Amino acid sequence: MALSAEQVLHIAELVKLALTDEEVALYQQQLSEILEHFDRLNELNTDAIPPTAQVADQQNVYREDRVREWLATEEALANAPDAADGFFRVRPVLEG
């Protein structure tokens, strides 16, 4: 499936890209080649293959959820460059 220059410009507009004429020609060729590869995949007979969401047998691995000791506030703030009232103090990002 060959894309037209107008289709490439439409795609560029959707993603807010400004393209030169040379870039339009380059992307027209590259995107058309990509679509040709997908057309070739569409020619495969997949009738005997069940729909598959995940091809690899994978499972999520979670760490054990357990209660642990936490740092005391004083320990957590011990190396802070500036602290006050049990909190880290930082420079204001937005004034006003």
Backbone as CSV, one residue per row, in Angstrom:
resi,resn,N_x,N_y,N_z,CA_x,CA_y,CA_z,C_x,C_y,C_z
1,MET,0.853,-1.178,0.000,0.000,0.000,0.000,0.898,1.240,0.000
2,ALA,0.828,1.988,-1.041,1.640,3.195,-1.139,0.862,4.390,-0.603
3,LEU,1.510,5.151,0.245,0.897,6.367,0.778,1.141,7.527,-0.176
4,SER,0.191,8.411,-0.236,0.360,9.623,-1.033,1.046,10.694,-0.185
5,ALA,1.555,11.701,-0.830,2.181,12.817,-0.110,1.148,13.500,0.782
6,GLU,-0.094,13.562,0.308,-1.150,14.185,1.101,-1.406,13.396,2.392
7,GLN,-1.360,12.078,2.305,-1.551,11.252,3.496,-0.411,11.454,4.493
8,VAL,0.803,11.553,3.988,1.952,11.805,4.861,1.805,13.169,5.526
9,LEU,1.385,14.163,4.784,1.184,15.496,5.358,0.062,15.480,6.394
10,HIS,-0.967,14.686,6.163,-2.058,14.570,7.134,-1.549,13.938,8.429
11,ILE,-0.764,12.875,8.303,-0.176,12.237,9.487,0.721,13.228,10.217
12,ALA,1.525,13.977,9.475,2.410,14.971,10.090,1.608,16.032,10.830
13,GLU,0.486,16.426,10.280,-0.366,17.419,10.942,-0.943,16.853,12.239
14,LEU,-1.324,15.581,12.223,-1.882,14.952,13.424,-0.890,14.952,14.581
15,VAL,0.388,14.790,14.257,1.417,14.761,15.309,2.153,16.094,15.410
16,LYS,1.622,17.090,14.729,2.141,18.462,14.796,3.603,18.554,14.381
17,LEU,3.927,17.926,13.235,5.270,18.014,12.667,5.238,18.872,11.411
18,ALA,6.211,19.733,11.283,6.387,20.483,10.045,7.444,19.753,9.234
19,LEU,7.093,19.352,8.020,8.012,18.582,7.191,8.403,19.362,5.937
20,THR,9.652,19.196,5.552,10.100,19.754,4.274,9.629,18.815,3.167
21,ASP,9.732,19.263,1.920,9.349,18.424,0.789,10.200,17.157,0.738
22,GLU,11.486,17.284,1.082,12.380,16.126,1.083,11.959,15.119,2.152
23,GLU,11.561,15.626,3.332,11.114,14.740,4.411,9.807,14.047,4.046
24,VAL,8.914,14.774,3.384,7.653,14.163,2.947,7.953,13.001,2.007
25,ALA,8.847,13.209,1.055,9.197,12.150,0.107,9.848,10.967,0.825
26,LEU,10.743,11.243,1.760,11.420,10.185,2.507,10.429,9.387,3.337
27,TYR,9.563,10.071,4.093,8.601,9.379,4.945,7.535,8.672,4.118
28,GLN,7.216,9.227,2.964,6.253,8.570,2.077,6.803,7.205,1.676
29,GLN,8.079,7.165,1.319,8.711,5.906,0.925,8.811,4.950,2.121
30,GLN,9.300,5.442,3.252,9.511,4.581,4.412,8.195,4.028,4.971
31,LEU,7.201,4.891,5.120,5.919,4.432,5.650,5.230,3.464,4.693
32,SER,5.372,3.689,3.400,4.785,2.779,2.416,5.435,1.397,2.509
33,GLU,6.757,1.361,2.713,7.454,0.077,2.859,6.999,-0.649,4.117
34,ILE,6.792,0.074,5.191,6.307,-0.538,6.436,4.923,-1.143,6.213
35,LEU,4.048,-0.393,5.546,2.698,-0.899,5.288,2.721,-2.119,4.372
36,GLU,3.669,-2.177,3.437,3.805,-3.346,2.572,4.169,-4.585,3.382
37,HIS,5.014,-4.409,4.393,5.364,-5.538,5.258,4.127,-6.043,6.003
38,PHE,3.284,-5.145,6.466,2.061,-5.564,7.148,1.104,-6.242,6.175
39,ASP,1.058,-5.779,4.940,0.219,-6.434,3.941,0.678,-7.874,3.725
40,ARG,1.992,-8.089,3.729,2.517,-9.445,3.574,2.099,-10.316,4.757
41,LEU,2.102,-9.759,5.962,1.668,-10.517,7.133,0.185,-10.868,7.039
42,ASN,-0.608,-9.989,6.460,-2.042,-10.248,6.314,-2.328,-11.404,5.368
43,GLU,-1.359,-11.769,4.528,-1.539,-12.878,3.598,-1.424,-14.239,4.291
44,LEU,-0.877,-14.273,5.506,-0.712,-15.533,6.218,-2.063,-16.095,6.644
45,ASN,-2.201,-17.413,6.545,-3.411,-18.082,6.987,-3.284,-18.335,8.492
46,THR,-4.091,-17.656,9.264,-4.042,-17.796,10.719,-5.327,-18.416,11.265
47,ASP,-6.089,-19.094,10.419,-7.362,-19.678,10.846,-7.186,-20.690,11.972
48,ALA,-6.094,-21.449,11.951,-5.892,-22.502,12.951,-5.203,-21.983,14.213
49,ILE,-4.920,-20.704,14.264,-4.224,-20.136,15.414,-5.234,-19.394,16.279
50,PRO,-5.360,-19.788,17.547,-6.331,-19.102,18.413,-5.875,-17.688,18.746
51,PRO,-6.820,-16.793,18.997,-6.443,-15.432,19.391,-5.572,-15.480,20.653
52,THR,-4.529,-14.704,20.654,-3.569,-14.739,21.750,-3.261,-13.322,22.201
53,ALA,-3.358,-13.101,23.501,-3.007,-11.789,24.046,-1.540,-11.750,24.438
54,GLN,-0.994,-12.890,24.857,0.403,-12.947,25.310,1.007,-14.240,24.779
55,VAL,2.094,-14.136,24.022,2.685,-15.330,23.425,3.664,-16.026,24.357
56,ALA,4.226,-15.314,25.303,5.171,-15.911,26.239,4.450,-16.218,27.547
57,ASP,4.795,-17.351,28.151,4.189,-17.722,29.418,4.855,-16.920,30.524
58,GLN,4.258,-15.794,30.870,4.838,-14.910,31.874,3.841,-14.686,33.004
59,GLN,4.391,-14.480,34.175,3.563,-14.149,35.319,4.219,-12.995,36.049
60,ASN,3.395,-12.176,36.675,3.941,-11.095,37.492,4.577,-11.685,38.743
61,VAL,5.696,-11.116,39.110,6.383,-11.557,40.312,6.320,-10.413,41.310
62,TYR,5.693,-10.676,42.427,5.546,-9.657,43.448,6.407,-10.015,44.645
63,ARG,6.951,-9.023,45.280,7.686,-9.293,46.504,6.688,-9.465,47.639
64,GLU,7.124,-10.146,48.652,6.269,-10.370,49.798,5.983,-9.037,50.485
65,ASP,4.740,-8.813,50.828,4.341,-7.591,51.512,4.431,-7.838,53.011
66,ARG,5.383,-7.178,53.654,5.549,-7.399,55.084,5.882,-6.087,55.778
67,VAL,5.519,-6.021,57.041,5.758,-4.828,57.838,7.228,-4.804,58.233
68,ARG,7.852,-3.630,58.083,9.256,-3.479,58.462,9.403,-2.230,59.317
69,GLU,10.533,-2.151,59.962,10.847,-0.965,60.753,11.206,0.173,59.802
70,TRP,10.752,1.373,60.108,11.057,2.547,59.310,11.998,3.451,60.076
71,LEU,12.617,4.362,59.373,13.482,5.337,60.018,12.642,6.274,60.879
72,ALA,13.199,6.635,61.989,12.569,7.681,62.790,12.733,8.995,62.048
73,THR,11.858,9.937,62.307,11.912,11.236,61.628,13.286,11.867,61.765
74,GLU,13.867,11.806,62.926,15.188,12.411,63.144,16.247,11.738,62.282
75,GLU,16.159,10.415,62.147,17.131,9.694,61.309,16.953,10.062,59.834
76,ALA,15.722,10.171,59.393,15.453,10.498,57.993,15.943,11.897,57.659
77,LEU,15.861,12.815,58.601,16.252,14.205,58.356,17.702,14.484,58.723
78,ALA,18.424,13.478,59.212,19.779,13.687,59.713,20.719,14.280,58.666
79,ASN,20.619,13.876,57.424,21.514,14.366,56.378,20.884,15.441,55.501
80,ALA,19.711,15.886,55.860,19.027,16.910,55.060,19.777,18.230,55.178
81,PRO,19.959,18.937,54.059,20.632,20.236,54.129,19.839,21.256,54.934
82,ASP,18.510,21.112,54.953,17.678,22.044,55.703,16.391,21.328,56.110
83,ALA,16.049,21.407,57.372,14.836,20.772,57.878,14.217,21.670,58.930
84,ALA,12.900,21.578,59.063,12.199,22.358,60.083,10.906,21.644,60.440
85,ASP,10.619,21.556,61.715,9.371,20.978,62.216,9.116,19.558,61.702
86,GLY,10.191,18.772,61.536,10.039,17.391,61.092,9.845,17.218,59.603
87,PHE,10.133,18.251,58.807,9.969,18.186,57.358,11.240,18.650,56.664
88,PHE,11.454,18.190,55.431,12.519,18.717,54.591,12.123,20.118,54.160
89,ARG,13.078,21.033,54.165,12.814,22.377,53.644,13.513,22.512,52.308
90,VAL,12.794,23.038,51.333,13.350,23.241,50.000,13.039,24.671,49.564
91,ARG,13.816,25.130,48.589,13.564,26.466,48.057,12.221,26.468,47.344
92,PRO,11.499,27.572,47.411,10.232,27.639,46.671,10.496,27.575,45.173
93,VAL,9.669,26.825,44.486,9.790,26.704,43.033,9.012,27.823,42.369
94,LEU,7.831,28.070,42.854,7.002,29.141,42.317,6.774,30.174,43.420
95,GLU,7.076,31.375,43.128,6.855,32.457,44.095,5.455,33.020,43.878
96,GLY,4.837,33.492,44.923,3.573,34.187,44.725,2.513,33.567,45.495
